[in-house]
Amino acid sequence: MGQDTQPWYPAGYWFWNLRMMIQANLSAGAFSLNTPMFTLYRNNLSNIAAWTSARYPGHEGICVPETMRFNGNGTWYAGNESCDSAIAPSYNSQTVTTGAEIGLWVWQTYLATDDRAFLSANYPIIRDSAKFQRASAPTTSLPFAAVGGSPATTAKRLGNRSIGL
């Protein structure tokens, strides 16, 4: 009575548990330690896109499941799938920012390493996650106003890096 239980499953990757290690590796300059994580998501882009299409009809891009299986789907247990607008809201079903976070880390890795091959290989994560976020968010100019400027001002603050992809 009163004992907590947790249904763990070995085929799943909980981004909640990975994010602190990935950020620590970035902060320490240990970029190669993050390679398996980027590979996991990059190699599953088509599977993640199929998952998103089935669970977020009419949305472009990818919703990266917070609790993703090795094959790119967000199944954990029935009724608590990740990135799933077709089920009741839960702590997983409406978590839709994982892809944006991974995309940010791709960009931060590129800024720190200037590795264009890395950026080129992983850019689809940034692009497709941004497409999903844009399809999910209301249209507003607030982000630019919040940083005190326009898209050009924001680009200037980001160092005006042209990635030419």
Residue, then its C-alpha position, 0 to 999 in steps of 0.5 A: m500500500g502506498q508504494d510508488t511504481q514506474p513502468w520503465y521500458p528499455a526501448g525508450y529514450w526519455f529526452w527528460n533524462l538526456r537533456m542534462m547530459i547533452q547540455a553538460n557535454l556542450s558546456a564542457g566542449a565534449f561535442s563528440l559525446n553527443t554524436p549518438m544522440f544527434t544520430l538517433y534523431r537524424n536517422n529517425l527523421s522519416n519515422i518521426a515525420a510519419w508519427t507526427s503526420a498521424r498524430y498532428p494532422g495538418h501540421e508540417g514538420i516533425c514533433v519529436p516525441e519526448t519519450m521516443r522509442f528507438n524507431g522514432n515513435g512516441t509510444w510508451y503506454a496507451g493513453n500517454e503517447s508523446c506528441d499526440s494531439a488525438i488523445a487526452p492531454s497528459y504530461n507526454s501527449q502535449t510536450v511539443t518542444t523537444g525537437a526545438e531543443i535538439g535543433l538549438w543544440v545542433w546550432q550551438t554545436y555548429l557555433a562552437t565547432d564551425d563544423r559545416a558538415f555536422l550542420s549540414a547533416n543535422y540541419p533537417i532537425i532544425r528545419d523540420s522542428a521549426k516547421f512544426q513549431r510554426a504550424s503549432a503557434p499562433t502568428t505574432s510579432l511578439p518574439f521580435a518585440a520581446v528582444g527589442g527589434s526586428p528579424a534583422t536585429t535578431a539576426k545581428r544578435l545571432g552573429n549574422r551567420s549565413i549557413g548557406l544550406 
